[in-house]
Amino acid sequence: FRRVLFRSAATSSLNGDVESDGKLLKEEVSVLADGWAVYLKRSISALLFQNYLNLLMLTTPVAAYYKVVGGEGADGLVFLFSLLAIAPFAERLSFVTEQLALHTSETLGGLLNATFGNVTELIVSIFALYHYNEQGELEPMYRIVQVSLLGSILSNLLLVLGCAFFAGGVSYKQQKFNKTSSAVNAGMLIVSVLTYIFPMILEVSGEDNAKESALTVSRSVSILLLITYCCYIYFQLVSHTHLFQDDDDDDDDDDEDDDDVPILGAWGAVVWLGIITVFISFLSEFMVDALES
């Protein structure tokens, strides 16, 4: 099987595709080189037994138990244990996403990390929007959605980015980054912030029907933001891919590539993404239902 794959990689090099196809085939071979049983054991070990935070996953059945049994104070316990269980699942989701990114290009890998890194907030927001009260009536929890998304934005812009700057400044005298990518992302961020501000200014202006007008403007710019993001994806992955790729061939980069050996195969990462997302969905539903009480 390995011989066939490597022969396919060599054949693809005749068409000028050895750099991408050959790398992907080699990675697929490397993760399955010792057989399916060893691969499955290694992947489960990496996912569940190499991080002490994963012990909090054991609170999942506890949350489900109090959800089913109910009783006085059960909602508080459901919320607590669901919150504790979501933390390791969200961390493992990031790990699996990074594993999947190793089988793609640097640009697509970064996009996958940015997308799946916020899946937890997205799922919580969806359940909060489709929350039903005890009478079975739809009662969206807009405030929960707002603070969830705001917390995600602030944590990524301030906490994560600040820690990255601090750790990089302590470890390296000079840090390098892609100037074009940073300029595009900064521009997108400025546009997004302005679209948040303008409806708010309209709402607090004190004019008649200000709230209705602000809602119309908010919905309109949301659609425009979605279109803008689609254009950005096309710009990044199709039309101007060369601007987002690293051209450095330093020894440091080679060492970094050697360290980033995939543990999960591409399809294995996709399967685990689906499994972890299901658990996060159930826990998010438990947590949102217990929020009101």
C-alpha positions as CSV (number, residue, x, y, z in Angstrom):
1,F,0.0,0.0,0.0
2,R,2.8,2.4,0.9
3,R,4.6,1.5,-2.4
4,V,1.5,2.3,-4.4
5,L,1.0,5.7,-2.7
6,F,4.6,6.7,-3.1
7,R,4.5,5.7,-6.8
8,S,1.4,7.9,-7.2
9,A,3.3,10.8,-5.5
10,A,6.1,10.3,-8.0
11,T,3.7,10.2,-10.9
12,S,2.1,13.4,-9.8
13,S,5.5,15.1,-9.7
14,L,5.5,14.7,-13.5
15,N,2.6,17.0,-13.6
16,G,4.2,19.5,-11.3
17,D,2.2,18.6,-8.2
18,V,4.8,16.8,-6.1
19,E,5.0,19.6,-3.6
20,S,1.4,19.4,-2.5
21,D,0.2,15.9,-3.4
22,G,3.4,14.2,-2.4
23,K,3.4,15.9,1.0
24,L,-0.2,14.9,1.6
25,L,0.4,11.3,0.5
26,K,3.5,11.0,2.7
27,E,1.6,12.3,5.7
28,E,-1.3,9.9,5.1
29,V,1.3,7.0,4.9
30,S,3.1,8.1,8.0
31,V,0.0,8.1,10.2
32,L,-1.1,4.6,8.9
33,A,2.4,3.1,8.6
34,D,2.0,0.8,11.6
35,G,-1.5,-0.3,10.8
36,W,-5.0,0.7,11.8
37,A,-4.9,-0.7,15.4
38,V,-1.7,1.2,16.3
39,Y,-3.1,4.4,14.6
40,L,-6.4,4.1,16.5
41,K,-4.6,3.5,19.8
42,R,-2.2,6.4,19.2
43,S,-5.0,8.8,18.2
44,I,-7.1,8.0,21.2
45,S,-4.1,8.3,23.5
46,A,-3.3,11.7,22.0
47,L,-6.9,12.9,22.3
48,L,-7.8,11.7,25.7
49,F,-4.8,10.8,27.8
50,Q,-2.1,13.4,27.2
51,N,-3.8,16.3,28.9
52,Y,-4.9,16.5,32.6
53,L,-7.6,18.9,31.6
54,N,-9.4,16.0,29.9
55,L,-10.3,14.7,33.3
56,L,-13.0,17.3,33.4
57,M,-14.8,15.3,30.6
58,L,-15.9,12.9,33.3
59,T,-18.3,15.6,34.5
60,T,-20.4,15.0,31.3
61,P,-22.4,12.1,32.6
62,V,-22.8,13.9,35.9
63,A,-24.4,16.9,34.1
64,A,-26.7,14.5,32.1
65,Y,-27.7,12.8,35.4
66,Y,-28.8,16.0,37.1
67,K,-30.5,17.1,33.8
68,V,-32.6,14.0,33.8
69,V,-33.3,13.6,37.5
70,G,-33.9,17.3,38.2
71,G,-34.9,18.5,41.7
72,E,-34.1,21.4,43.8
73,G,-30.8,23.0,42.9
74,A,-30.4,20.7,39.9
75,D,-30.1,23.6,37.4
76,G,-27.1,25.0,39.2
77,L,-25.4,21.7,39.2
78,V,-26.2,21.1,35.5
79,F,-24.8,24.5,34.6
80,L,-21.6,23.9,36.6
81,F,-20.8,20.4,35.4
82,S,-21.7,21.3,31.8
83,L,-19.4,24.3,31.9
84,L,-16.6,22.2,33.3
85,A,-17.1,19.6,30.6
86,I,-17.2,22.0,27.7
87,A,-13.7,23.4,28.5
88,P,-11.7,20.2,27.7
89,F,-13.9,19.5,24.7
90,A,-13.3,23.0,23.3
91,E,-9.6,22.5,23.9
92,R,-9.6,19.1,22.1
93,L,-11.6,20.7,19.2
94,S,-8.7,23.1,18.7
95,F,-6.2,20.2,18.8
96,V,-8.1,18.2,16.2
97,T,-8.4,21.4,14.0
98,E,-4.6,21.9,14.2
99,Q,-4.1,18.2,13.2
100,L,-6.4,18.7,10.2
101,A,-4.6,21.9,9.3
102,L,-1.3,19.9,9.0
103,H,-2.8,18.1,6.0
104,T,-3.6,21.4,4.2
105,S,-1.8,24.5,3.1
106,E,-0.7,27.1,5.6
107,T,-3.4,29.5,4.5
108,L,-6.2,27.0,4.6
109,G,-4.9,25.7,7.9
110,G,-5.1,29.1,9.4
111,L,-8.6,29.5,8.1
112,L,-9.7,26.2,9.6
113,N,-8.2,27.2,13.0
114,A,-10.0,30.5,12.9
115,T,-13.3,28.9,11.9
116,F,-13.4,25.9,14.2
117,G,-11.8,27.8,17.1
118,N,-15.1,29.6,17.6
119,V,-17.4,26.7,17.1
120,T,-18.2,26.5,20.9
121,E,-19.4,30.1,21.0
122,L,-21.4,29.6,17.8
123,I,-23.2,26.5,19.2
124,V,-24.0,28.2,22.5
125,S,-25.4,31.2,20.6
126,I,-27.6,29.0,18.4
127,F,-29.1,27.2,21.4
128,A,-29.6,30.6,23.2
129,L,-31.5,32.0,20.1
130,Y,-33.7,28.9,20.0
131,H,-34.4,28.7,23.7
132,Y,-37.9,27.6,24.8
133,N,-39.4,28.5,28.2
134,E,-41.3,26.1,30.5
135,Q,-44.5,26.9,28.7
136,G,-43.0,25.7,25.4
137,E,-42.8,29.2,23.9
138,L,-39.8,30.4,22.0
139,E,-37.9,32.8,24.2
140,P,-34.6,33.9,22.6
141,M,-31.8,34.8,25.1
142,Y,-30.3,37.7,23.1
143,R,-28.3,38.9,26.1
144,I,-26.5,35.6,26.3
145,V,-25.7,35.7,22.6
146,Q,-24.3,39.2,22.9
147,V,-22.1,38.6,25.9
148,S,-20.9,35.2,24.4
149,L,-19.8,36.8,21.2
150,L,-18.4,39.9,22.9
151,G,-16.4,37.7,25.3
152,S,-15.1,35.7,22.3
153,I,-14.0,38.8,20.5
154,L,-12.3,40.4,23.5
155,S,-10.5,37.2,24.5
156,N,-9.1,36.7,21.0
157,L,-8.1,40.4,20.5
158,L,-6.8,41.1,24.0
159,L,-6.0,37.9,25.9
160,V,-4.8,35.5,23.1
161,L,-3.1,38.2,21.0
162,G,-1.5,39.8,24.1
163,C,-0.2,36.5,25.4
164,A,1.2,35.8,22.0
165,F,3.0,39.1,21.9
166,F,4.3,38.7,25.4
167,A,5.5,35.1,25.0
168,G,7.1,35.9,21.6
169,G,8.8,39.0,23.0
170,V,10.3,37.0,25.9
171,S,11.5,34.1,23.6
172,Y,12.7,36.0,20.5
173,K,14.5,39.3,19.9
174,Q,12.8,39.7,16.5
175,Q,9.4,38.4,15.5
176,K,8.3,38.1,11.8
177,F,4.9,38.2,10.4
178,N,3.1,38.5,7.0
179,K,2.6,42.2,6.5
180,T,0.0,41.8,3.7
181,S,-2.1,39.3,5.7
182,S,-1.9,41.6,8.8
183,A,-3.0,44.6,6.8
184,V,-6.0,42.8,5.3
185,N,-7.1,41.4,8.7
186,A,-6.7,44.8,10.3
187,G,-8.9,46.4,7.5
188,M,-11.5,43.7,8.0
189,L,-11.5,44.3,11.7
190,I,-11.9,48.1,11.3
191,V,-14.9,47.6,9.0
192,S,-16.5,45.1,11.4
193,V,-16.1,47.5,14.4
194,L,-17.6,50.4,12.4
195,T,-20.6,48.3,11.5
196,Y,-21.2,47.6,15.2
197,I,-20.9,51.3,16.1
198,F,-23.1,52.9,13.5
199,P,-26.4,51.1,14.4
200,M,-25.7,51.9,18.1
201,I,-25.2,55.6,17.3
202,L,-28.5,55.7,15.4
203,E,-30.3,54.0,18.3
204,V,-29.1,56.5,21.0
205,S,-29.7,59.5,18.8
206,G,-33.2,60.0,20.3
207,E,-35.0,60.3,17.0
208,D,-38.4,58.8,16.4
209,N,-38.4,55.2,15.3
210,A,-34.6,55.1,16.1
211,K,-34.7,51.5,17.3
212,E,-36.5,50.2,14.3
213,S,-34.1,52.1,12.0
214,A,-31.1,50.8,13.9
215,L,-32.4,47.2,13.6
216,T,-32.9,47.7,9.8
217,V,-29.4,49.1,9.5
218,S,-27.9,46.3,11.6
219,R,-29.5,43.6,9.5
220,S,-28.4,45.2,6.3
221,V,-24.8,45.6,7.3
222,S,-24.8,42.0,8.6
223,I,-25.6,40.8,5.1
224,L,-22.9,43.1,3.7
225,L,-20.4,41.8,6.2
226,L,-21.2,38.2,5.2
227,I,-20.6,39.1,1.5
228,T,-17.4,40.8,2.4
229,Y,-16.2,37.8,4.3
230,C,-16.9,35.5,1.3
231,C,-14.9,37.9,-0.9
232,Y,-12.1,37.8,1.6
233,I,-12.1,34.0,1.5
234,Y,-11.9,34.1,-2.3
235,F,-9.1,36.6,-2.1
236,Q,-7.2,34.5,0.4
237,L,-7.7,31.0,-1.1
238,V,-8.1,31.6,-4.8
239,S,-7.1,34.9,-6.4
240,H,-4.1,36.1,-4.2
241,T,-2.9,32.9,-2.5
242,H,0.7,33.9,-3.1
243,L,0.4,36.9,-0.8
244,F,-0.5,34.7,2.2
245,Q,2.2,32.0,1.8
246,D,5.5,32.0,3.6
247,D,8.5,32.0,1.3
248,D,11.2,31.6,4.0
249,D,13.3,28.5,3.5
250,D,15.4,29.0,6.7
251,D,16.6,26.1,8.8
252,D,14.2,27.2,11.6
253,D,11.3,26.6,9.3
254,D,12.6,23.1,8.4
255,D,12.9,22.3,12.1
256,E,9.4,23.5,12.7
257,D,8.1,21.3,9.9
258,D,9.8,18.3,11.3
259,D,8.2,19.0,14.7
260,D,4.7,19.3,13.3
261,V,4.2,15.6,12.6
262,P,0.5,14.8,12.2
263,I,-0.9,12.3,14.7
264,L,-4.4,12.1,13.1
265,G,-5.0,11.5,9.4
266,A,-7.2,13.9,7.5
267,W,-10.3,11.8,7.6
268,G,-9.7,10.8,11.2
269,A,-9.5,14.5,12.2
270,V,-12.8,15.1,10.4
271,V,-14.5,12.2,12.2
272,W,-13.2,13.4,15.6
273,L,-14.4,16.9,14.8
274,G,-17.9,15.6,14.3
275,I,-17.8,13.6,17.5
276,I,-16.5,16.4,19.7
277,T,-19.0,18.9,18.1
278,V,-21.9,16.5,19.1
279,F,-20.7,16.5,22.7
280,I,-20.3,20.2,22.8
281,S,-23.8,20.6,21.3
282,F,-25.4,18.5,24.1
283,L,-23.5,20.3,26.8
284,S,-24.3,23.7,25.4
285,E,-28.0,22.8,25.3
286,F,-27.8,21.7,29.0
287,M,-26.0,24.9,30.0
288,V,-28.3,27.2,28.1
289,D,-31.5,25.5,29.5
290,A,-30.1,25.9,33.1
291,L,-29.1,29.6,32.6
292,E,-32.4,31.1,33.4
293,S,-32.9,29.4,36.7
